[in-house]
Amino acid sequence: MGYYSNQISLLIEQLASLPGIGSKTAQRLAFHIIDMPSERVEKLADTIIKAKSTIRYCSQCLTLTDKELCPICSSPSRDQKTIMVVENPRDMSAYEKTGKYEGVYHVLHGAISPMLGIGPADIRLKELMHRLEHDVDEVIIATNSSLEGETTAMYISKLVKPTGIKVSRIASGVPVGGDLEYIDEVTLLRALEGRVEL
Ligand code: ZN
């Protein structure tokens, strides 16, 4: 990249540091941005800064939102007594895309991984248990079918069972090691409908 001026190299470097963006895409984006009218570039930069400063965790389900409660938690048409536990907001939006799930969610922001030194206290389990003190009918565990996801599912079921609340695990139509967000909606629905009580 030595043949580009410093500022361009810097821009390419910053873009390439984003997930899923290789150096070729970063160059393409950088040149595109430079060709854009100044107002559009300012708007883009401004949107990123505003998003960063206003987006926070929903006080109930912990997904990303810009309000105290996210649109799902504050919707009167959602069943507040059914909580689907997912690893991250992307998994939640994958289930939302099916348009068939009527309950609410709980976002763990990770999964238990002894190998990476991520323990139960490092994900948002305490918040989940706190929610279960209220009127809840079912906890659906929809963590990924990776080793970490399964470990987390097992841990949660052990925590929830003594409360007497029904706890279920989505069916294994989801390929092993599969990230929920990459799985098509039909498979997701099948996994949800075929969930088994733990
Ligand atoms: Zn919420």
Residues whose N, C-alpha, C, O or C-beta is under 5 A from the ligand:
A	BS01	ZN	C58 Q60 C61 L62 L69 C70 C73
